[in-house]
Amino acid sequence: MEDTADQAGVTDGSASYVLAAKSFEGYGEPIIEVAADQSLIALNPTAAALLESLDEDDSARITRAATTAVERNCALIEQIEFAAAAGTQSLQLTIMPLEDGRAAVIVRDATLEASLRLALVDSRQRYKDFVEISTDFSWETNVDHKFAFVSPRGALGYTADALIMIDPTDLVTEFSSGGKIPFLTERRMENSEAWLKRADGRSACVVISVMPLLTPDGSWRGARGVCRDVTESREREATLSRVRNRERVLTRIVRSFRDEVNPENMLTAAAETLGRGLGAECC
């Protein structure tokens, strides 16, 4: 395998040009010629260094890609990876067919881009998994005041598909903070409570955290947020509140019986205590 070539022929379909190898010496990226006999020729020093680091399998992959470009008679872009001393290296090959069954290959190191792309894919998959396994209800509304995205699990007995393009206003039965409902808010909100209508008609209490989506000029284009169903928690709190209130009423009645000697006064005190404890006008 030769390290350099004195010249390489290039054709554009109408004329033939001869480019001296020294023309590429100052070019930073490796440029390789794939000869008609499928040998690889370095046209600049960086290409020579690259060819020295490739094994037979890696060289064969470049040759096969060049052969494909020559057979199709069109330029191709291929991505290959090979094991290097610093780890896996990714190369982007821009292959241009030449005359006489030859091809020119411009090599660009795409390792950083490939690593960033892989990291981005991993990050998106991670957040996607978090959304899918979460019991919370993630959503996004658009400028038309409709649901544009709903977490795959759906919510409140509705499937995700059933909620897409539905006006969220139809779901809200009560909103504690007043003003615009959280699904259409123009300001950031955290832990706001709202009562929504379930698919079976029952009401559900949810805690909503939401942020508005704005265009570069500040115009509202939707909102994005998460809802957590706290209906069971609120029902337990209401039950505990009733139990505590009943205990307070009983304690007052017992104290009234203990403090009063006259039976009629006992009954009067008990009636007054029951009235106050139950919010009654009379007893």
FINURO-310484 format. One line per 5 residues: their letters; for each residue x, y, z of N, C-alpha, C. Coordinates in pm, whole numbers, padded with zeros to 5 digits, always signed. Layout:
N
A) X:Y:Z:X:Y:Z:X:Y:Z; ...;
This chain:
283
MEDTA) +00085:-00119:+00000:+00000:+00000:+00000:+00088:+00124:+00000; +00066:+00218:-00092:+00147:+00338:-00100:+00095:+00442:-00002; +00189:+00523:+00052:+00150:+00626:+00147:+00099:+00749:+00075; +00155:+00784:-00041:+00113:+00902:-00114:+00104:+00870:-00260; +00034:+00956:-00334:+00025:+00941:-00478:+00067:+01071:-00543;
DQAGV) +00131:+01063:-00659:+00176:+01185:-00726:+00061:+01262:-00786; -00040:+01191:-00837:-00152:+01260:-00896:-00274:+01171:-00897; -00391:+01235:-00905:-00518:+01162:-00909:-00605:+01224:-01015; -00671:+01143:-01097:-00759:+01193:-01201:-00899:+01205:-01149; -00967:+01316:-01185:-01104:+01339:-01144:-01185:+01377:-01267;
TDGSA) -01304:+01322:-01282:-01387:+01355:-01396:-01520:+01407:-01349; -01576:+01502:-01418:-01707:+01555:-01385:-01809:+01516:-01491; -01774:+01421:-01580:-01866:+01376:-01683:-01843:+01446:-01816; -01777:+01563:-01814:-01754:+01635:-01939:-01608:+01667:-01963; -01529:+01665:-01855:-01386:+01695:-01871:-01308:+01620:-01766;
SYVLA) -01181:+01600:-01790:-01095:+01526:-01698:-00990:+01620:-01644; -00967:+01610:-01511:-00871:+01697:-01447:-00767:+01609:-01378; -00647:+01661:-01367:-00540:+01591:-01297:-00500:+01677:-01178; -00516:+01620:-01058:-00484:+01692:-00936:-00361:+01632:-00872; -00260:+01713:-00851:-00138:+01663:-00787:-00165:+01636:-00640;
AKSFE) -00103:+01530:-00590:-00124:+01494:-00450:-00082:+01605:-00357; +00020:+01681:-00396:+00066:+01788:-00307:-00040:+01898:-00291; -00141:+01899:-00378:-00249:+01997:-00366:-00328:+01978:-00237; -00325:+01856:-00182:-00404:+01824:-00063:-00322:+01824:+00066; -00192:+01858:+00056:-00106:+01848:+00174:-00154:+01939:+00287;
GYGEP) -00206:+02056:+00253:-00250:+02148:+00357:-00392:+02127:+00403; -00461:+02032:+00344:-00600:+02005:+00383:-00602:+01924:+00511; -00681:+01968:+00608:-00677:+01905:+00740:-00736:+01766:+00747; -00837:+01737:+00664:-00902:+01606:+00670:-00833:+01509:+00575; -00831:+01380:+00610:-00769:+01280:+00523:-00843:+01268:+00389;
IIEVA) -00766:+01259:+00280:-00821:+01234:+00148:-00752:+01110:+00091; -00833:+01013:+00053:-00781:+00883:+00007:-00832:+00857:-00134; -00744:+00801:-00216:-00787:+00753:-00347:-00799:+00601:-00342; -00911:+00550:-00391:-00928:+00406:-00405:-00901:+00374:-00552; -00790:+00306:-00574:-00748:+00276:-00711:-00839:+00170:-00773;
ADQSL) -00819:+00152:-00906:-00900:+00053:-00977:-00877:-00088:-00925; -00756:-00114:-00874:-00727:-00246:-00817:-00768:-00255:-00670; -00845:-00153:-00621:-00900:-00147:-00485:-00796:-00124:-00376; -00678:-00080:-00416:-00579:-00040:-00317:-00608:+00102:-00270; -00568:+00134:-00149:-00593:+00265:-00091:-00466:+00349:-00097;
IALNP) -00477:+00471:-00149:-00363:+00559:-00166:-00389:+00687:-00090; -00298:+00723:-00001:-00311:+00846:+00077:-00268:+00964:-00007; -00352:+01068:-00010:-00321:+01187:-00090:-00271:+01303:-00005; -00268:+01285:+00127:-00208:+01387:+00214:-00159:+01319:+00341; -00077:+01386:+00420:-00018:+01324:+00540:-00121:+01270:+00639;
TAAAL) -00232:+01341:+00658:-00332:+01293:+00754:-00394:+01162:+00705; -00408:+01148:+00574:-00460:+01023:+00519:-00361:+00909:+00540; -00231:+00940:+00524:-00129:+00838:+00547:-00132:+00788:+00690; -00148:+00882:+00785:-00155:+00842:+00927:-00279:+00760:+00954; -00390:+00795:+00890:-00514:+00720:+00910:-00501:+00578:+00856;
LESLD) -00445:+00563:+00736:-00433:+00430:+00675:-00344:+00339:+00759; -00244:+00397:+00825:-00157:+00316:+00910:-00232:+00262:+01032; -00336:+00335:+01076:-00410:+00293:+01196:-00522:+00195:+01164; -00555:+00177:+01036:-00664:+00088:+00999:-00614:-00054:+00980; -00697:-00151:+01020:-00663:-00290:+00992:-00726:-00331:+00859;
EDDSA) -00709:-00457:+00822:-00757:-00502:+00692:-00909:-00492:+00680; -00981:-00524:+00787:-01127:-00516:+00782:-01175:-00373:+00761; -01112:-00277:+00832:-01151:-00137:+00816:-01122:-00088:+00675; -01005:-00125:+00622:-00971:-00086:+00485:-01068:-00146:+00384; -01109:-00271:+00410:-01203:-00338:+00320:-01338:-00268:+00321;
RITRA) -01378:-00214:+00434:-01506:-00144:+00441:-01503:-00016:+00357; -01390:+00053:+00361:-01376:+00173:+00277:-01378:+00134:+00130; -01309:+00026:+00096:-01305:-00020:-00043:-01444:-00059:-00093; -01520:-00130:-00009:-01655:-00171:-00050:-01745:-00049:-00073; -01734:+00051:+00016:-01815:+00172:-00001:-01778:+00244:-00129;
ATTAV) -01647:+00250:-00160:-01603:+00316:-00282:-01650:+00239:-00405; -01647:+00107:-00398:-01694:+00024:-00511:-01841:+00050:-00538; -01919:+00064:-00432:-02062:+00093:-00448:-02083:+00227:-00518; -02005:+00329:-00478:-02018:+00460:-00541:-01981:+00455:-00688; -01877:+00378:-00722:-01834:+00366:-00861:-01940:+00293:-00943;
ERNCA) -01995:+00185:-00886:-02098:+00109:-00958:-02223:+00192:-00982; -02260:+00275:-00886:-02380:+00359:-00900:-02350:+00488:-00976; -02220:+00520:-00987:-02175:+00641:-01054:-02236:+00766:-00991; -02233:+00768:-00859:-02283:+00885:-00786:-02210:+00896:-00653; -02207:+01016:-00601:-02141:+01038:-00473:-02223:+00976:-00359;
LIEQI) -02153:+00923:-00259:-02217:+00861:-00143:-02154:+00913:-00015; -02233:+00908:+00090:-02182:+00939:+00224:-02206:+00817:+00311; -02099:+00766:+00369:-02106:+00646:+00453:-02049:+00677:+00590; -02100:+00608:+00690:-02051:+00622:+00826:-01994:+00488:+00870; -01868:+00486:+00913:-01807:+00362:+00960:-01747:+00386:+01098;
EFAAA) -01735:+00281:+01173:-01673:+00287:+01305:-01564:+00182:+01313; -01455:+00215:+01380:-01348:+00119:+01398:-01284:+00143:+01534; -01219:+00039:+01583:-01157:+00046:+01715:-01023:+00118:+01705; -01008:+00225:+01785:-00883:+00300:+01791:-00826:+00290:+01931; -00705:+00343:+01948:-00639:+00334:+02078:-00719:+00407:+02185;
AGTQS) -00784:+00518:+02147:-00860:+00597:+02243:-01004:+00552:+02256; -01039:+00442:+02187:-01175:+00393:+02190:-01234:+00385:+02051; -01363:+00363:+02044:-01430:+00353:+01913:-01431:+00488:+01844; -01387:+00490:+01719:-01383:+00612:+01640:-01482:+00601:+01525; -01555:+00709:+01502:-01655:+00712:+01396:-01606:+00804:+01285;
LQLTI) -01609:+00755:+01161:-01563:+00832:+01046:-01676:+00848:+00946; -01688:+00967:+00893:-01783:+00992:+00785:-01706:+00998:+00654; -01745:+00914:+00560:-01677:+00905:+00431:-01763:+00971:+00324; -01707:+01070:+00257:-01772:+01129:+00140:-01699:+01074:+00017; -01768:+00992:-00059:-01704:+00917:-00168:-01752:+00970:-00302;
MPLED) -01657:+01004:-00388:-01689:+01056:-00521:-01623:+00967:-00626; -01700:+00911:-00719:-01641:+00827:-00823:-01557:+00908:-00920; -01442:+00850:-00961:-01353:+00912:-01058:-01355:+00830:-01187; -01270:+00868:-01279:-01262:+00793:-01404:-01183:+00665:-01384; -01196:+00574:-01477:-01120:+00447:-01477:-01148:+00361:-01354;
GRAAV) -01268:+00367:-01297:-01303:+00281:-01186:-01242:+00320:-01054; -01191:+00444:-01044:-01132:+00490:-00919:-01231:+00576:-00842; -01198:+00607:-00717:-01284:+00691:-00634:-01200:+00772:-00537; -01247:+00892:-00507:-01183:+00977:-00407:-01268:+00974:-00280; -01202:+00960:-00167:-01271:+00950:-00038:-01221:+01060:+00054;
IVRDA) -01312:+01149:+00095:-01280:+01252:+00194:-01331:+01203:+00329; -01242:+01195:+00425:-01273:+01137:+00556:-01287:+01248:+00659; -01394:+01243:+00735:-01415:+01340:+00843:-01440:+01267:+00974; -01369:+01308:+01077:-01386:+01245:+01209:-01518:+01291:+01269; -01612:+01199:+01282:-01745:+01230:+01336:-01765:+01166:+01473;
TLEAS) -01654:+01136:+01541:-01664:+01068:+01671:-01740:+01152:+01773; -01707:+01282:+01780:-01773:+01369:+01878:-01921:+01380:+01848; -01956:+01398:+01721:-02097:+01408:+01684:-02172:+01279:+01717; -02107:+01165:+01686:-02171:+01037:+01714:-02191:+01019:+01865; -02092:+01062:+01944:-02104:+01050:+02090:-02214:+01139:+02143;
LRLAL) -02222:+01263:+02090:-02328:+01354:+02134:-02464:+01301:+02093; -02472:+01246:+01973:-02599:+01192:+01926:-02642:+01074:+02012; -02546:+00987:+02047:-02578:+00872:+02132:-02622:+00918:+02270; -02552:+01020:+02324:-02589:+01071:+02456:-02728:+01132:+02452; -02762:+01201:+02341:-02894:+01261:+02328:-03001:+01153:+02320;
VDSRQ) -02974:+01048:+02243:-03070:+00938:+02230:-03091:+00870:+02366; -02981:+00847:+02438:-02993:+00785:+02571:-03073:+00874:+02666; -03046:+01005:+02660:-03116:+01097:+02749:-03265:+01100:+02717; -03299:+01106:+02589:-03441:+01108:+02551:-03509:+00977:+02589; -03439:+00865:+02572:-03498:+00737:+02609:-03520:+00728:+02759;
RYKDF) -03425:+00785:+02836:-03437:+00782:+02982:-03560:+00860:+03026; -03576:+00982:+02974:-03692:+01062:+03012:-03821:+00998:+02961; -03815:+00937:+02845:-03932:+00868:+02791:-03975:+00754:+02885; -03876:+00678:+02933:-03907:+00569:+03027:-03966:+00623:+03156; -03910:+00735:+03206:-03963:+00793:+03329:-04109:+00833:+03313;
VEIST) -04142:+00894:+03198:-04278:+00937:+03173:-04372:+00818:+03163; -04326:+00712:+03096:-04413:+00597:+03073:-04440:+00518:+03201; -04342:+00511:+03292:-04362:+00432:+03414:-04423:+00515:+03526; -04425:+00646:+03509:-04479:+00732:+03614:-04631:+00719:+03620; -04683:+00725:+03741:-04828:+00723:+03759:-04888:+00862:+03739;
DFSWE) -04801:+00964:+03726:-04850:+01098:+03700:-04895:+01110:+03554; -04973:+01208:+03530:-05033:+01233:+03399:-04961:+01352:+03335; -04878:+01324:+03234:-04805:+01430:+03163:-04883:+01471:+03039; -04879:+01599:+03007:-04959:+01648:+02896:-04899:+01775:+02837; -04949:+01810:+02720:-04911:+01936:+02654:-05030:+01984:+02573;
TNVDH) -05060:+02113:+02584:-05165:+02173:+02503:-05102:+02263:+02398; -05177:+02288:+02290:-05125:+02370:+02182:-05198:+02504:+02175; -05166:+02581:+02073:-05222:+02715:+02060:-05372:+02711:+02035; -05425:+02598:+01991:-05568:+02583:+01968:-05644:+02540:+02092; -05576:+02539:+02208:-05639:+02501:+02335:-05684:+02354:+02333;
KFAFV) -05605:+02270:+02270:-05633:+02127:+02266:-05513:+02050:+02319; -05539:+01927:+02365:-05428:+01842:+02405:-05350:+01800:+02280; -05219:+01831:+02278:-05133:+01790:+02167:-05050:+01667:+02204; -05031:+01645:+02335:-04957:+01527:+02382:-05016:+01484:+02515; -05026:+01353:+02531:-05070:+01293:+02658:-04982:+01171:+02681;
SPRGA) -04935:+01154:+02804:-04849:+01040:+02835:-04917:+00910:+02795; -04841:+00813:+02745:-04899:+00691:+02687:-04997:+00617:+02778; -04979:+00628:+02908:-05067:+00555:+03000:-05207:+00615:+03004; -05221:+00739:+02960:-05352:+00805:+02972:-05376:+00850:+03115; -05499:+00888:+03145:-05527:+00935:+03281:-05676:+00936:+03307;
LGYTA) -05712:+00919:+03436:-05850:+00933:+03483:-05947:+00842:+03407; -05897:+00727:+03364:-05982:+00633:+03292:-05986:+00656:+03142; -05926:+00766:+03095:-05919:+00794:+02952:-05790:+00735:+02895; -05796:+00689:+02771:-05673:+00650:+02702:-05608:+00776:+02647; -05480:+00765:+02612:-05409:+00880:+02557:-05474:+00927:+02427;
DALIM) -05513:+00832:+02343:-05575:+00867:+02215:-05709:+00938:+02235; -05780:+00901:+02340:-05910:+00962:+02365:-05897:+01108:+02408; -05782:+01144:+02467:-05764:+01281:+02515:-05703:+01375:+02411; -05631:+01318:+02313:-05566:+01401:+02211:-05671:+01483:+02137; -05642:+01614:+02122:-05727:+01709:+02051:-05860:+01736:+02122;
IDPTD) -05867:+01705:+02251:-05984:+01740:+02332:-05956:+01872:+02405; -06056:+01956:+02417:-06042:+02080:+02493:-06038:+02047:+02642; -05930:+02077:+02712:-05920:+02042:+02855:-06023:+02111:+02942; -06080:+02220:+02891:-06184:+02289:+02968:-06301:+02197:+02997; -06327:+02102:+02907:-06438:+02009:+02926:-06413:+01913:+03042;
LVTEF) -06288:+01900:+03086:-06255:+01807:+03195:-06261:+01873:+03331; -06245:+02006:+03336:-06232:+02076:+03464:-06371:+02106:+03521; -06396:+02056:+03641:-06523:+02085:+03710:-06506:+02191:+03818; -06383:+02203:+03870:-06358:+02304:+03974:-06208:+02332:+03978; -06174:+02461:+03989:-06034:+02502:+03998:-06021:+02600:+04113;
SSGGK) -05940:+02564:+04213:-05935:+02638:+04338:-05876:+02778:+04324; -05781:+02798:+04231:-05711:+02927:+04223:-05783:+03031:+04139; -05887:+02994:+04069:-05958:+03089:+03986:-05877:+03126:+03862; -05932:+03214:+03779:-05863:+03255:+03658:-05863:+03144:+03554; -05765:+03149:+03462:-05757:+03048:+03358:-05721:+02913:+03419;
IPFLT) -05776:+02808:+03361:-05745:+02675:+03410:-05597:+02645:+03382; -05534:+02558:+03460:-05390:+02533:+03445:-05350:+02486:+03305; -05437:+02413:+03237:-05403:+02361:+03105:-05382:+02472:+03003; -05435:+02591:+03031:-05426:+02702:+02936:-05359:+02823:+03001; -05286:+02803:+03109:-05229:+02914:+03184:-05119:+02985:+03105;
ERRME) -05100:+03112:+03137:-04994:+03192:+03075:-04884:+03222:+03176; -04891:+03160:+03291:-04787:+03177:+03393:-04752:+03043:+03455; -04636:+03036:+03511:-04591:+02911:+03573:-04669:+02886:+03701; -04710:+02761:+03721:-04787:+02724:+03839:-04731:+02594:+03896; -04736:+02583:+04027:-04688:+02461:+04094:-04788:+02421:+04202;
NSEAW) -04819:+02292:+04203:-04903:+02233:+04308:-05039:+02302:+04323; -05100:+02336:+04210:-05236:+02390:+04212:-05335:+02274:+04207; -05445:+02289:+04280:-05544:+02182:+04285:-05660:+02210:+04190; -05709:+02104:+04129:-05826:+02115:+04042:-05903:+01984:+04050; -06032:+01994:+04024:-06117:+01875:+04018:-06152:+01850:+03873;
LKRAD) -06121:+01729:+03827:-06144:+01691:+03688:-06246:+01579:+03680; -06308:+01569:+03565:-06410:+01467:+03542:-06345:+01340:+03487; -06366:+01228:+03557:-06315:+01100:+03510:-06398:+01050:+03391; -06346:+00945:+03328:-06417:+00886:+03214:-06551:+00829:+03257; -06563:+00782:+03382:-06689:+00725:+03430:-06782:+00829:+03491;
GRSAC) -06744:+00957:+03482:-06830:+01063:+03532:-06798:+01109:+03673; -06724:+01031:+03749:-06689:+01071:+03885:-06584:+01182:+03882; -06569:+01252:+03994:-06472:+01361:+04003:-06341:+01311:+04062; -06232:+01371:+04019:-06100:+01336:+04070:-06025:+01464:+04103; -05959:+01464:+04218:-05879:+01579:+04259:-05735:+01557:+04214;
VVISV) -05679:+01654:+04143:-05542:+01642:+04094:-05462:+01765:+04137; -05333:+01742:+04158:-05238:+01852:+04183:-05161:+01874:+04054; -05160:+01997:+04006:-05104:+02029:+03875:-04985:+02123:+03889; -04877:+02088:+03818:-04764:+02179:+03800:-04749:+02201:+03651; -04737:+02328:+03611:-04742:+02359:+03468:-04655:+02479:+03435;
MPLLT) -04602:+02480:+03314:-04528:+02595:+03263:-04581:+02630:+03125; -04596:+02759:+03093:-04645:+02799:+02961:-04535:+02783:+02856; -04577:+02763:+02731:-04486:+02757:+02618:-04502:+02886:+02539; -04391:+02957:+02519:-04395:+03086:+02453:-04308:+03087:+02328; -04348:+03163:+02230:-04269:+03182:+02110:-04156:+03282:+02141;
PDGSW) -04057:+03296:+02053:-03949:+03392:+02078:-03998:+03535:+02102; -04112:+03573:+02043:-04163:+03709:+02064:-04255:+03718:+02186; -04265:+03607:+02263:-04343:+03609:+02386:-04488:+03569:+02372; -04531:+03531:+02253:-04670:+03489:+02234:-04693:+03350:+02292; -04811:+03330:+02348:-04846:+03200:+02407:-04873:+03099:+02296;
RGARG) -04813:+02982:+02304:-04837:+02877:+02205:-04875:+02744:+02268; -04904:+02746:+02398:-04946:+02624:+02464:-04893:+02616:+02606; -04909:+02501:+02666:-04861:+02479:+02802:-04822:+02332:+02817; -04737:+02308:+02913:-04687:+02172:+02936:-04684:+02149:+03087; -04734:+02033:+03130:-04737:+02011:+03273:-04759:+01865:+03313;
VCRDV) -04773:+01846:+03444:-04790:+01714:+03503:-04902:+01721:+03607; -04989:+01621:+03606:-05097:+01611:+03705:-05076:+01486:+03791; -05100:+01499:+03919:-05094:+01385:+04011:-05230:+01367:+04075; -05285:+01248:+04064:-05417:+01218:+04120:-05403:+01201:+04272; -05468:+01290:+04345:-05461:+01286:+04493:-05600:+01264:+04552;
TESRE) -05690:+01208:+04473:-05828:+01190:+04520:-05833:+01106:+04646; -05766:+00993:+04648:-05769:+00906:+04766:-05713:+00977:+04888; -05606:+01053:+04867:-05547:+01126:+04978:-05644:+01229:+05033; -05713:+01301:+04945:-05809:+01402:+04992:-05928:+01335:+05061; -05971:+01221:+05012:-06082:+01149:+05077:-06041:+01101:+05215;
REATL) -05918:+01053:+05230:-05870:+01012:+05363:-05865:+01131:+05457; -05818:+01246:+05406:-05811:+01365:+05488:-05951:+01409:+05532; -06047:+01400:+05440:-06185:+01438:+05476:-06242:+01343:+05581; -06214:+01213:+05567:-06261:+01114:+05664:-06201:+01140:+05802; -06069:+01166:+05805:-06003:+01196:+05932:-06059:+01322:+05995;
SRVRN) -06090:+01421:+05910:-06146:+01546:+05962:-06282:+01520:+06027; -06364:+01435:+05964:-06495:+01404:+06022:-06480:+01329:+06153; -06385:+01235:+06157:-06363:+01159:+06281:-06317:+01250:+06394; -06225:+01341:+06363:-06176:+01434:+06465:-06287:+01526:+06515; -06370:+01571:+06422:-06481:+01658:+06462:-06579:+01583:+06552;
RERVL) -06606:+01455:+06518:-06696:+01373:+06600:-06636:+01353:+06739; -06506:+01332:+06746:-06441:+01313:+06876:-06449:+01440:+06959; -06430:+01557:+06891:-06439:+01684:+06964:-06581:+01704:+07021; -06684:+01669:+06942:-06823:+01683:+06989:-06848:+01592:+07109; -06803:+01466:+07099:-06823:+01372:+07210:-06750:+01419:+07335;
TRIVR) -06630:+01474:+07316:-06554:+01523:+07432:-06627:+01638:+07500; -06684:+01727:+07420:-06760:+01838:+07478:-06884:+01789:+07553; -06952:+01690:+07496:-07072:+01637:+07562:-07036:+01573:+07695; -06930:+01492:+07693:-06889:+01426:+07818:-06849:+01529:+07922; -06779:+01634:+07878:-06738:+01738:+07973:-06860:+01811:+08028;
SFRDE) -06961:+01832:+07944:-07084:+01899:+07990:-07157:+01814:+08093; -07167:+01684:+08069:-07231:+01595:+08166:-07156:+01595:+08297; -07026:+01602:+08287:-06945:+01596:+08409:-06957:+01724:+08490; -06969:+01836:+08421:-06972:+01965:+08491:-07111:+02001:+08543; -07217:+01941:+08484:-07353:+01976:+08525:-07408:+01869:+08619;
VNPEN) -07486:+01919:+08720:-07548:+01827:+08815:-07695:+01805:+08779; -07763:+01910:+08736:-07903:+01901:+08701:-07919:+01828:+08568; -08002:+01719:+08564:-08020:+01643:+08439:-08069:+01728:+08323; -08162:+01824:+08354:-08212:+01907:+08244:-08101:+01994:+08186; -08017:+02046:+08271:-07904:+02126:+08223:-07807:+02041:+08141;
MLTAA) -07792:+01912:+08181:-07705:+01822:+08105:-07753:+01809:+07961; -07886:+01785:+07946:-07942:+01768:+07813:-07932:+01897:+07731; -07953:+02009:+07798:-07944:+02138:+07729:-07801:+02162:+07680; -07703:+02134:+07768:-07563:+02153:+07731:-07524:+02058:+07618; -07574:+01933:+07623:-07543:+01836:+07518:-07601:+01882:+07385;
AETLG) -07726:+01935:+07389:-07789:+01982:+07266:-07712:+02100:+07206; -07671:+02192:+07291:-07594:+02307:+07242:-07461:+02262:+07182; -07396:+02165:+07248:-07267:+02116:+07198:-07284:+02047:+07063; -07390:+01965:+07051:-07416:+01898:+06923:-07444:+02001:+06814; -07522:+02103:+06847:-07552:+02207:+06749:-07428:+02274:+06697;
RGLGA) -07340:+02315:+06792:-07216:+02381:+06749:-07126:+02285:+06671; -07117:+02160:+06717:-07028:+02064:+06652:-07071:+02024:+06513; -07203:+02020:+06491:-07255:+01979:+06361:-07295:+02096:+06272; -07280:+02218:+06323:-07315:+02335:+06245:-07464:+02352:+06231; -07543:+02298:+06323:-07688:+02306:+06316:-07738:+02438:+06377;
ECC) -07856:+02484:+06331:-07913:+02605:+06385:-07980:+02580:+06520; -08032:+02458:+06540:-08096:+02424:+06666:-08087:+02274:+06688; -08105:+02234:+06811:-08100:+02092:+06844:-08194:+02066:+06961;
